[in-house]
Amino acid sequence: MFVTHLESAIDGTRFDAGRVWTMHEGRPLWVRYDLAAVKQAVTPSDLTGRVNSMWRYRELLPLPADVEPVTLGEGMSPILPCPRLGKELGLSRLFIKDESQLPTGSFKSRGMAAAVSMAKHLGLKRLAVPTAGNAGGALAAYGARAGMEVFVFMPDDTPIINQIEAYLCGAKVFLVNGLINDCGKIVREGIDKLGWFDMSTLKEPYRLEGKKTMGLEIAEQGGWKLPDIIFYPTGGGTGLIGMWKAFHELLALDWLTSPKLPKLVSCQSDGCAPIVRAFEKGERFAELFANAKTVASGLRVPGAVGDFMMLDAIRAAGGWAMAGREETILPWMRRAASLEGITICRRPPFASMCSGVW
């Protein structure tokens, strides 16, 4: 294991590795690695022949090398060229990384594989999560794989397929009259009373490490050259933050063929666009988005604990945040699928894709 310590994203306070941590001052933690040692231990050519999953990047993941991960074969989702869709958008080289092909149908597989693996390694038994869509099913599946007890809290209008998935995987599923932040409040209240560990987005440090493997894969699949721009559907933001972290780790390892990093674009619905509002106002923290409503239920996160991490990454990358009109989401889903045969996504919500322009 090359983890040196954990670090507060808000003020840099250091924490020892190998212990159970959540947040500091109500804000997330980074996992930090001895990248100089990683550079000595592995090179891009060493990846050839390794398992074709996110665990091929073991030196850049927090689970000790002698510990078996909780896995369903996640990772290495394809990057698919989309020439017809690109032509409609005026782009000559548009690609979609199709995360819907992962074991639980979305990029949530990555984060939960890492988080549940670490939870089991650290001796945790009961896991709980608020979810607006795919995260609950993913935690239920990986919890079942690990033989752990899982509690899932969903807004009562969460798509039925997400409810069924979590239930079938053995989780105790509860529907809440409210939004994901209301579900999160219930989880927090049960931590001390019921012995739950909160697996909420960025409220434990290891889902982010799993999500960053999207960035590692994009680099490897592109011959260690990154795209010019990455458009990313943003709810809680771990995918966007994780990719930015991955790119900086690759820079430190000298694995990239060019030091130029992609512009990151946070994409939200105008029915729930707290990051867009904060970006446009030039603010580092986002205000709670009142009356959040969008058919893309996985993006319905009115207040993200990692808001400043997203906004820092977007600005550092020279990117921006943009809100699409809510009424155009369903028509564009059909338009993209009819042009390329790629469903966005195979099941609701619609937070399973990231697209890039090389």
C-alpha positions in Angstrom: 0.0 0.0 0.0 1.4 3.4 -1.0 -1.1 5.5 1.0 0.8 7.9 3.3 -2.0 9.7 5.0 -5.4 11.3 4.6 -5.8 15.1 4.3 -8.6 17.5 4.9 -9.7 19.1 1.6 -10.7 22.3 3.5 -7.6 23.1 5.5 -5.0 20.4 4.9 -5.1 18.7 8.3 -3.4 15.3 8.2 -4.9 12.0 9.4 -3.2 8.6 9.8 -3.9 6.0 7.2 -5.4 2.6 8.1 -8.1 4.0 10.4 -11.8 4.7 10.0 -12.4 8.4 9.1 -15.3 10.4 7.8 -14.9 14.1 7.4 -13.1 17.1 9.0 -14.9 20.3 9.9 -17.9 18.9 7.9 -15.9 18.6 4.7 -14.3 15.7 2.8 -10.8 14.1 3.1 -8.3 13.4 0.3 -6.3 10.1 0.2 -2.7 10.9 -0.4 0.0 8.5 -1.8 3.8 8.3 -1.9 3.8 9.0 -5.7 7.6 8.9 -5.8 7.5 5.4 -4.5 4.7 4.5 -6.9 6.8 5.8 -9.8 9.6 3.5 -8.8 7.3 0.5 -8.3 5.2 0.5 -11.5 5.2 1.9 -15.1 2.5 2.1 -17.7 4.0 -1.0 -19.5 3.6 -3.0 -16.3 -0.1 -2.7 -16.6 -0.1 -4.9 -19.7 -1.5 -8.3 -18.8 -3.1 -7.2 -15.5 -6.7 -7.8 -14.8 -8.9 -5.8 -17.1 -10.7 -3.9 -14.3 -10.2 -0.8 -12.1 -8.0 -2.9 -9.8 -5.2 -2.9 -12.4 -4.3 0.4 -10.8 -3.7 -1.1 -7.4 -0.7 1.1 -6.5 -3.0 4.1 -6.8 -5.8 2.6 -4.7 -6.1 2.5 -0.9 -6.7 -1.2 -0.3 -3.5 -3.0 0.8 -2.1 -5.3 -1.8 -2.5 -8.4 0.3 -6.2 -7.8 0.8 -8.7 -9.2 -1.6 -11.1 -6.5 -3.0 -14.8 -6.8 -3.0 -15.4 -6.9 -6.7 -17.9 -7.7 -9.4 -15.5 -7.1 -12.2 -15.9 -3.3 -12.4 -13.9 -1.0 -14.6 -12.5 -0.7 -18.1 -15.7 0.6 -19.6 -15.4 1.3 -23.3 -14.8 4.7 -24.9 -17.0 4.8 -28.0 -16.6 7.2 -30.9 -19.9 9.1 -31.7 -19.4 10.6 -35.2 -23.1 11.1 -36.0 -24.0 12.7 -32.7 -20.8 14.7 -32.9 -21.8 16.0 -36.3 -25.1 17.2 -35.0 -23.2 19.1 -32.3 -20.5 20.5 -34.6 -17.8 18.2 -33.2 -15.4 16.1 -35.3 -14.1 13.9 -32.5 -16.7 13.2 -29.9 -16.4 10.1 -27.6 -18.6 8.7 -24.8 -17.2 6.6 -22.0 -20.1 4.2 -21.5 -20.2 3.6 -17.7 -23.6 1.9 -18.0 -21.7 -1.3 -18.9 -20.3 -1.6 -15.4 -21.7 -4.4 -13.1 -24.5 -2.3 -11.4 -25.3 -0.3 -14.5 -23.5 3.0 -13.6 -20.2 4.5 -12.5 -21.4 4.0 -8.9 -19.9 0.5 -9.2 -16.4 2.0 -9.0 -16.9 4.1 -5.9 -18.7 1.4 -4.0 -16.2 -1.3 -4.9 -13.5 0.8 -3.3 -15.5 2.0 -0.4 -17.0 -1.4 0.5 -13.6 -3.0 0.1 -12.1 -0.5 2.6 -15.1 -0.8 4.9 -14.7 -4.5 5.2 -10.9 -4.2 5.6 -11.4 -1.7 8.4 -13.9 -4.0 10.2 -17.2 -2.1 9.6 -20.4 -4.1 9.6 -23.4 -1.9 8.9 -23.4 0.5 6.0 -26.1 3.2 5.3 -26.5 5.6 2.4 -28.9 8.2 1.1 -29.4 8.0 -2.6 -31.2 9.6 -5.4 -30.7 6.7 -7.8 -27.9 4.3 -8.6 -25.7 4.6 -5.5 -28.2 2.6 -3.3 -28.3 -0.3 -5.7 -24.5 -0.3 -6.0 -24.0 -0.3 -2.3 -26.6 -3.0 -1.9 -24.8 -5.2 -4.5 -21.3 -4.7 -3.1 -22.6 -5.1 0.4 -24.2 -8.4 -0.5 -20.9 -9.4 -2.1 -19.1 -8.6 1.1 -21.7 -10.2 3.4 -22.4 -6.8 5.1 -25.7 -5.3 6.3 -26.9 -2.4 4.1 -29.5 0.3 4.8 -30.7 2.5 1.8 -32.8 5.7 2.1 -34.4 7.1 -1.1 -36.8 9.9 -2.0 -40.2 8.3 -2.5 -40.2 9.3 -6.1 -36.9 7.5 -6.9 -37.3 5.4 -10.1 -38.8 2.0 -9.2 -36.0 0.1 -10.8 -33.5 1.7 -8.3 -35.8 0.7 -5.5 -36.1 -2.9 -6.7 -32.4 -3.3 -7.3 -31.5 -2.4 -3.8 -34.2 -4.6 -2.3 -33.2 -7.6 -4.5 -29.6 -7.3 -3.3 -30.8 -7.7 0.3 -30.6 -4.1 1.5 -33.2 -2.7 3.9 -34.8 0.0 1.7 -36.7 3.0 3.0 -38.6 5.6 1.0 -38.5 9.2 2.3 -40.9 12.0 1.7 -38.2 14.5 0.7 -35.0 14.9 -1.3 -31.6 13.2 -0.9 -30.5 15.7 1.8 -33.5 14.7 3.8 -32.4 11.1 3.4 -28.9 12.1 4.5 -30.3 13.6 7.7 -31.9 10.2 8.6 -28.6 8.4 8.0 -26.8 10.9 10.2 -29.3 10.4 13.0 -28.7 6.6 12.9 -25.0 6.6 13.1 -24.7 6.6 16.9 -28.1 5.1 17.6 -28.0 2.2 15.2 -24.3 1.7 14.5 -24.4 2.6 10.9 -21.4 3.9 8.9 -22.4 6.7 6.6 -21.4 5.8 3.0 -22.7 9.1 1.6 -21.0 10.8 -1.3 -17.6 12.3 0.0 -18.6 11.7 3.6 -16.1 8.8 3.6 -12.9 9.1 1.7 -12.7 5.9 -0.5 -15.6 6.2 -2.9 -13.7 9.1 -4.5 -10.7 6.8 -5.0 -12.8 4.3 -6.9 -14.4 7.0 -9.0 -10.9 8.4 -10.0 -10.3 5.2 -11.9 -12.4 6.7 -14.7 -9.7 9.3 -15.2 -6.9 6.6 -15.1 -8.8 4.6 -17.7 -9.4 7.6 -19.9 -5.7 8.2 -19.9 -4.7 4.6 -20.6 -7.4 4.1 -23.3 -6.2 7.3 -25.0 -2.6 6.1 -25.1 -1.8 8.3 -22.1 -3.0 11.4 -23.9 -6.0 13.1 -22.4 -9.0 14.7 -24.2 -9.3 18.4 -24.7 -12.6 18.7 -22.9 -14.6 16.4 -20.7 -18.4 17.0 -20.2 -19.6 15.4 -17.0 -23.1 15.1 -15.5 -22.8 16.4 -12.0 -24.8 15.6 -8.9 -22.5 15.0 -5.9 -19.5 15.5 -8.1 -17.2 12.6 -7.1 -16.6 11.5 -10.7 -15.5 15.0 -11.7 -13.4 15.5 -8.6 -11.9 12.0 -8.9 -10.9 12.4 -12.5 -9.1 15.7 -11.7 -7.3 14.0 -8.8 -6.3 11.1 -11.1 -4.9 13.5 -13.8 -2.7 15.2 -11.2 -1.4 11.9 -9.9 -0.6 10.8 -13.4 1.3 14.1 -14.0 3.3 13.5 -10.9 4.1 10.0 -12.2 5.2 11.3 -15.6 2.8 8.9 -17.3 1.1 11.4 -19.5 2.5 12.1 -23.0 1.5 15.8 -22.6 1.1 18.0 -19.5 -2.0 19.6 -20.9 -5.0 18.6 -18.8 -8.6 18.6 -20.1 -11.1 21.4 -19.5 -13.8 20.1 -17.2 -17.4 21.0 -17.8 -19.9 20.4 -15.0 -23.3 19.6 -16.6 -26.5 20.0 -14.6 -30.2 20.4 -15.3 -31.7 23.9 -14.8 -34.1 22.1 -12.4 -31.2 21.5 -10.0 -28.1 23.6 -10.8 -26.3 24.6 -7.6 -22.8 24.3 -9.0 -23.8 26.3 -12.1 -25.1 29.1 -10.0 -22.0 29.2 -7.8 -19.7 29.1 -10.8 -21.6 32.0 -12.5 -21.4 34.1 -9.3 -17.7 33.4 -8.9 -18.3 31.7 -5.5 -16.4 28.8 -4.0 -19.3 27.3 -2.1 -22.8 26.6 -3.5 -26.0 27.6 -1.9 -28.7 25.0 -1.4 -30.8 24.8 -4.5 -34.4 25.3 -3.5 -37.2 23.2 -4.9 -34.8 20.9 -6.9 -36.6 18.9 -9.5 -35.3 17.0 -12.5 -36.1 13.8 -14.4 -32.4 13.0 -14.1 -32.9 11.9 -10.5 -29.3 11.0 -10.0 -28.4 14.7 -10.6 -31.0 15.9 -8.1 -28.5 16.9 -5.4 -29.4 20.4 -4.1 -26.5 20.7 -1.8 -23.2 18.8 -2.3 -20.6 18.5 0.5 -17.9 18.6 -2.1 -19.2 21.7 -3.8 -15.9 23.6 -3.4 -13.8 20.7 -4.6 -15.9 20.6 -7.8 -15.7 24.4 -8.3 -11.9 24.4 -7.5 -11.3 21.7 -10.1 -13.5 23.3 -12.8 -11.7 26.6 -12.5 -8.2 25.1 -12.2 -9.0 23.2 -15.4 -10.1 26.3 -17.3 -13.6 24.7 -17.6 -17.0 25.9 -16.8 -20.4 24.8 -15.4 -23.6 24.8 -17.5 -27.2 23.9 -17.1 -29.3 22.2 -19.8 -33.0 22.9 -20.0 -35.0 20.3 -18.2 -37.5 19.9 -21.0 -34.7 18.9 -23.4 -33.3 16.0 -21.4 -35.7 13.3 -22.6 -35.7 14.4 -26.3 -31.9 14.4 -26.3 -31.8 11.0 -24.7 -33.7 9.6 -27.7 -31.7 11.7 -30.1 -28.4 10.4 -28.9 -29.6 6.8 -28.7 -31.2 6.9 -32.2 -28.0 8.3 -33.7 -25.4 6.1 -31.9 -27.3 3.2 -30.2 -25.9 4.3 -26.8 -28.7 4.8 -24.2 -28.2 7.7 -21.8 -28.6 5.7 -19.7 -29.8 2.2 -19.8 -32.0 2.9 -16.9 -32.8 6.1 -14.9 -31.2 8.2 -13.6 -29.0 9.7 -16.2 -25.7 10.0 -14.5 -23.8 7.1 -16.0 -21.9 8.7 -18.8 -19.1 11.1 -19.4 -18.2 12.4 -22.8 -15.0 13.7 -24.0 -13.6 15.6 -27.0 -10.1 14.6 -28.1 
